[in-house]
Amino acid sequence: GIGRGVGLGKGPGPVVHTEFPSTSQHYPSVAVDPTSEPTAFLRMKAYSTKDNGDECPTTGRILPIVDTAEWVERLCSVPGVTDIQLRIKDETDPQKILERVQNCQDMCKNVGIRLWINDHWEAAVKTRCFGVHVGQEDLVKCMKAGGLEEMKKHDIALGISTHSYGELSAALAVKPSYISMGPVFGTSSKKVAFDPQGLAIVSKWRQLIPPDIPFVAIGGIGDPETAKLVKEAGADNVAVIGAVTQADDTAEAVRKLNEAMV
């Protein structure tokens, strides 16, 4: 509205009444600290980005999410797996969490797979994992504990979940490595307080997220056909759980999901 306003006389002119933002250029972020400009997290580029000589890491086409070391070990031997997210929900002891994360990081590092840790940023920092993924509540906790600065110090990538326009504004202010949105469709893999967003919101999110930040979609993406629809709607990557862990043939499921995301 200010950008389209026309000056009248010598004083400030009126702003133009415009529609809801439709580009990342005009979409607002919520300042973490209004007095300073935050530095960005480790920059990544989407798999579909044309090679322009940029040496920053490239996201995979799919992001399998698992909750055990056994599944991490299994996926480490599957061709086409470039990233794994470990979501630990059955343990609260920090030492046991650290030991599991270290075990998984060792396995992933040995085969060149990037390990992302859900929520437990302290363990990720201590074991030098590639990245951390946080939801909005854990993002606030992490900020208050100084976790964002600690992760940046060790060049650890950060992904942030979003479910609403307000959460998207908050995530953009942090300048993460990627932004995720979901659930796109109904899912039984995780209890969420938000209704399915649908493909139209996937397209809207891609418009509102700057083109240099990869966009990950999650929720109810249970087969290659659905993954392809989400890709066509604007997602750069799909996070999957049941599509991999419940498949009769894990390697074949990964292969078909990767093909769908080309």
VENMOJO-V836198 format. One record per pair of residues at least 24 apart in sequence whose C-alpha atoms are under 10 Angstrom apart, sorted by the first residue. I is the first residue (numbers start at 0). J is the second residue. If there is no record, write none. Layout:
# VENMOJO-V836198
i = (I & I)
j = (J & J)
This chain:
# VENMOJO-V836198
i = (0 & 20 & 20 & 20 & 21 & 21 & 21 & 21 & 21 & 22 & 22 & 22 & 22 & 22 & 22 & 22 & 22 & 23 & 23 & 23 & 23 & 23 & 23 & 23 & 23 & 24 & 24 & 24 & 24 & 25 & 26 & 26 & 26 & 26 & 26 & 26 & 26 & 26 & 27 & 27 & 27 & 27 & 27 & 27 & 27 & 27 & 28 & 28 & 28 & 28 & 28 & 28 & 28 & 28 & 28 & 28 & 28 & 29 & 29 & 29 & 29 & 29 & 29 & 29 & 29 & 29 & 30 & 30 & 30 & 30 & 30 & 30 & 31 & 31 & 31 & 31 & 31 & 32 & 36 & 36 & 37 & 37 & 37 & 37 & 38 & 38 & 38 & 38 & 38 & 38 & 39 & 39 & 39 & 39 & 39 & 39 & 39 & 39 & 39 & 40 & 40 & 40 & 40 & 40 & 40 & 40 & 40 & 40 & 40 & 40 & 40 & 40 & 40 & 40 & 41 & 41 & 41 & 41 & 41 & 41 & 41 & 41 & 41 & 41 & 41 & 41 & 41 & 42 & 42 & 42 & 42 & 42 & 42 & 42 & 42 & 42 & 42 & 42 & 43 & 43 & 43 & 43 & 43 & 43 & 43 & 44 & 44 & 44 & 44 & 44 & 44 & 44 & 44 & 45 & 45 & 45 & 45 & 45 & 45 & 45 & 45 & 45 & 45 & 46 & 46 & 46 & 46 & 46 & 47 & 47 & 47 & 47 & 47 & 48 & 48 & 48 & 48 & 56 & 56 & 57 & 57 & 58 & 58 & 58 & 58 & 58 & 58 & 58 & 58 & 58 & 59 & 59 & 59 & 59 & 59 & 59 & 59 & 60 & 60 & 60 & 60 & 60 & 60 & 60 & 60 & 60 & 60 & 60 & 60 & 60 & 60 & 61 & 61 & 61 & 61 & 61 & 61 & 61 & 61 & 61 & 61 & 61 & 61 & 61 & 62 & 62 & 62 & 62 & 62 & 62 & 62 & 62 & 62 & 62 & 62 & 62 & 63 & 63 & 63 & 63 & 63 & 63 & 63 & 63 & 63 & 64 & 64 & 64 & 64 & 64 & 64 & 64 & 64 & 64 & 65 & 65 & 65 & 65 & 65 & 66 & 66 & 67 & 67 & 67 & 68 & 68 & 68 & 68 & 68 & 68 & 68 & 69 & 70 & 70 & 71 & 71 & 71 & 71 & 71 & 71 & 72 & 72 & 72 & 72 & 72 & 73 & 73 & 73 & 74 & 74 & 74 & 74 & 74 & 74 & 74 & 74 & 75 & 75 & 75 & 75 & 75 & 75 & 75 & 75 & 76 & 76 & 76 & 76 & 77 & 77 & 77 & 77 & 77 & 78 & 78 & 78 & 78 & 79 & 79 & 79 & 79 & 79 & 79 & 79 & 79 & 79 & 80 & 80 & 80 & 80 & 80 & 80 & 80 & 81 & 81 & 81 & 81 & 81 & 81 & 82 & 82 & 82 & 82 & 82 & 82 & 82 & 82 & 83 & 83 & 83 & 83 & 83 & 83 & 83 & 83 & 84 & 84 & 84 & 84 & 84 & 84 & 84 & 84 & 84 & 84 & 84 & 85 & 85 & 85 & 85 & 85 & 85 & 85 & 85 & 86 & 86 & 86 & 86 & 86 & 86 & 87 & 87 & 87 & 87 & 88 & 88 & 93 & 93 & 93 & 94 & 96 & 96 & 96 & 97 & 97 & 97 & 97 & 97 & 98 & 98 & 100 & 100 & 100 & 100 & 101 & 101 & 101 & 101 & 102 & 103 & 104 & 104 & 115 & 115 & 115 & 115 & 116 & 116 & 117 & 117 & 117 & 118 & 120 & 120 & 120 & 120 & 120 & 120 & 121 & 121 & 121 & 123 & 123 & 124 & 124 & 124 & 124 & 124 & 124 & 124 & 125 & 127 & 127 & 127 & 128 & 128 & 128 & 128 & 129 & 129 & 129 & 129 & 129 & 130 & 130 & 130 & 130 & 130 & 130 & 131 & 131 & 131 & 131 & 131 & 131 & 132 & 132 & 132 & 132 & 132 & 132 & 132 & 132 & 132 & 132 & 133 & 133 & 133 & 133 & 133 & 133 & 134 & 134 & 134 & 134 & 134 & 134 & 134 & 134 & 135 & 135 & 135 & 135 & 135 & 135 & 135 & 135 & 136 & 138 & 138 & 138 & 142 & 147 & 147 & 158 & 158 & 158 & 159 & 160 & 160 & 160 & 161 & 161 & 162 & 162 & 162 & 162 & 162 & 162 & 163 & 163 & 163 & 163 & 164 & 164 & 167 & 167 & 167 & 168 & 168 & 170 & 171 & 171 & 171 & 171 & 174 & 175 & 175 & 176 & 176 & 176 & 176 & 177 & 177 & 177 & 177 & 177 & 177 & 177 & 177 & 178 & 178 & 178 & 178 & 178 & 178 & 178 & 178 & 179 & 179 & 179 & 179 & 179 & 179 & 179 & 179 & 179 & 179 & 179 & 180 & 180 & 180 & 180 & 180 & 180 & 180 & 180 & 180 & 181 & 181 & 181 & 181 & 181 & 181 & 182 & 182 & 182 & 182 & 182 & 183 & 183 & 183 & 183 & 183 & 183 & 184 & 184 & 184 & 184 & 184 & 184 & 184 & 185 & 185 & 185 & 186 & 186 & 186 & 186 & 186 & 186 & 186 & 187 & 187 & 187 & 188 & 188 & 188 & 188 & 188 & 189 & 189 & 191 & 195 & 197 & 197 & 198 & 198 & 198 & 198 & 198 & 198 & 198 & 199 & 199 & 199 & 200 & 200 & 201 & 201 & 201 & 201 & 201 & 201 & 202 & 202 & 202 & 202 & 202 & 202 & 203 & 203 & 204 & 204 & 204 & 205 & 205 & 205 & 205 & 206 & 220 & 221 & 221 & 221 & 221 & 222 & 222 & 222 & 222 & 222 & 222 & 223 & 223 & 223 & 223 & 223 & 223 & 223 & 223 & 223 & 224 & 224 & 224 & 224 & 225 & 225 & 226 & 226 & 226 & 226 & 226 & 226 & 227 & 227 & 227 & 227 & 227 & 227 & 228 & 228 & 229 & 229 & 230 & 230 & 230 & 231 & 231 & 231 & 234 & 235 & 235 & 236 & 236)
j = (25 & 203 & 206 & 207 & 203 & 204 & 205 & 206 & 207 & 203 & 204 & 205 & 206 & 207 & 208 & 209 & 210 & 171 & 204 & 205 & 206 & 207 & 208 & 209 & 210 & 206 & 207 & 208 & 209 & 207 & 164 & 167 & 168 & 171 & 206 & 207 & 208 & 209 & 164 & 165 & 167 & 168 & 169 & 171 & 172 & 207 & 164 & 165 & 166 & 167 & 168 & 169 & 170 & 171 & 172 & 173 & 174 & 165 & 166 & 167 & 168 & 169 & 170 & 171 & 172 & 173 & 168 & 169 & 170 & 171 & 172 & 173 & 142 & 169 & 170 & 172 & 173 & 172 & 172 & 173 & 148 & 172 & 173 & 174 & 148 & 151 & 172 & 173 & 174 & 175 & 151 & 156 & 157 & 171 & 172 & 173 & 174 & 175 & 176 & 147 & 148 & 150 & 151 & 152 & 154 & 155 & 156 & 157 & 158 & 173 & 174 & 175 & 176 & 177 & 129 & 130 & 150 & 151 & 153 & 154 & 155 & 156 & 157 & 174 & 175 & 176 & 177 & 154 & 155 & 156 & 157 & 174 & 175 & 176 & 177 & 211 & 212 & 213 & 156 & 175 & 176 & 177 & 211 & 212 & 213 & 176 & 177 & 210 & 211 & 212 & 213 & 214 & 235 & 177 & 210 & 211 & 212 & 213 & 214 & 215 & 234 & 235 & 236 & 213 & 235 & 236 & 260 & 261 & 213 & 235 & 236 & 260 & 261 & 210 & 211 & 213 & 235 & 156 & 176 & 81 & 213 & 82 & 113 & 176 & 177 & 213 & 214 & 215 & 235 & 236 & 83 & 113 & 235 & 236 & 237 & 257 & 260 & 215 & 230 & 234 & 235 & 236 & 237 & 238 & 253 & 256 & 257 & 258 & 259 & 260 & 261 & 215 & 216 & 226 & 235 & 236 & 237 & 238 & 239 & 253 & 256 & 257 & 259 & 260 & 114 & 115 & 215 & 216 & 217 & 236 & 237 & 238 & 239 & 240 & 243 & 253 & 237 & 238 & 239 & 240 & 241 & 242 & 243 & 244 & 253 & 115 & 116 & 117 & 238 & 239 & 240 & 241 & 243 & 244 & 239 & 240 & 241 & 243 & 244 & 117 & 240 & 99 & 100 & 103 & 99 & 100 & 101 & 102 & 103 & 104 & 106 & 103 & 103 & 244 & 102 & 103 & 104 & 106 & 107 & 114 & 102 & 103 & 105 & 106 & 107 & 106 & 249 & 250 & 106 & 107 & 112 & 243 & 244 & 249 & 250 & 253 & 103 & 106 & 107 & 108 & 109 & 110 & 111 & 112 & 106 & 107 & 110 & 250 & 249 & 250 & 251 & 253 & 254 & 250 & 251 & 253 & 254 & 112 & 250 & 251 & 253 & 254 & 255 & 256 & 257 & 258 & 111 & 112 & 113 & 250 & 253 & 254 & 257 & 107 & 110 & 111 & 112 & 113 & 114 & 107 & 111 & 112 & 113 & 114 & 115 & 129 & 130 & 107 & 112 & 113 & 114 & 115 & 116 & 130 & 238 & 113 & 114 & 115 & 116 & 117 & 130 & 131 & 132 & 238 & 239 & 240 & 114 & 115 & 116 & 117 & 118 & 119 & 131 & 132 & 115 & 116 & 117 & 118 & 119 & 132 & 116 & 117 & 118 & 119 & 117 & 118 & 119 & 121 & 122 & 122 & 121 & 122 & 123 & 121 & 122 & 123 & 125 & 126 & 122 & 126 & 125 & 126 & 127 & 128 & 125 & 126 & 127 & 128 & 126 & 128 & 128 & 129 & 155 & 156 & 157 & 158 & 157 & 158 & 157 & 158 & 159 & 159 & 146 & 147 & 149 & 150 & 155 & 157 & 146 & 149 & 150 & 150 & 155 & 149 & 150 & 151 & 152 & 153 & 154 & 155 & 153 & 153 & 154 & 155 & 153 & 154 & 155 & 156 & 153 & 154 & 155 & 156 & 157 & 154 & 155 & 156 & 157 & 158 & 176 & 155 & 156 & 157 & 158 & 159 & 176 & 156 & 157 & 158 & 159 & 160 & 175 & 176 & 177 & 178 & 179 & 157 & 158 & 159 & 160 & 161 & 179 & 158 & 159 & 160 & 161 & 162 & 166 & 170 & 179 & 159 & 160 & 161 & 162 & 166 & 167 & 169 & 170 & 160 & 169 & 170 & 173 & 173 & 173 & 175 & 213 & 214 & 215 & 215 & 215 & 216 & 217 & 204 & 216 & 191 & 192 & 193 & 194 & 195 & 196 & 193 & 196 & 200 & 204 & 204 & 207 & 204 & 207 & 208 & 207 & 208 & 208 & 207 & 208 & 209 & 212 & 212 & 212 & 213 & 211 & 212 & 213 & 214 & 208 & 211 & 212 & 213 & 214 & 215 & 235 & 236 & 204 & 205 & 208 & 212 & 213 & 214 & 215 & 216 & 204 & 213 & 214 & 215 & 216 & 217 & 234 & 235 & 236 & 237 & 238 & 204 & 214 & 215 & 216 & 217 & 218 & 234 & 237 & 238 & 215 & 216 & 217 & 218 & 219 & 238 & 216 & 217 & 218 & 219 & 220 & 216 & 217 & 218 & 219 & 220 & 229 & 216 & 217 & 218 & 219 & 220 & 221 & 225 & 218 & 219 & 220 & 217 & 218 & 219 & 220 & 221 & 240 & 241 & 218 & 219 & 241 & 218 & 219 & 239 & 240 & 241 & 218 & 240 & 218 & 219 & 229 & 232 & 228 & 229 & 230 & 231 & 232 & 233 & 234 & 229 & 232 & 233 & 232 & 233 & 229 & 230 & 231 & 232 & 233 & 234 & 229 & 230 & 231 & 232 & 233 & 234 & 232 & 233 & 232 & 233 & 234 & 232 & 233 & 234 & 235 & 233 & 256 & 245 & 246 & 252 & 256 & 246 & 252 & 253 & 255 & 256 & 259 & 252 & 253 & 254 & 255 & 256 & 257 & 258 & 259 & 260 & 255 & 256 & 259 & 260 & 256 & 259 & 255 & 256 & 257 & 258 & 259 & 260 & 256 & 257 & 258 & 259 & 260 & 261 & 259 & 260 & 259 & 260 & 259 & 260 & 261 & 259 & 260 & 261 & 260 & 260 & 261 & 260 & 261)
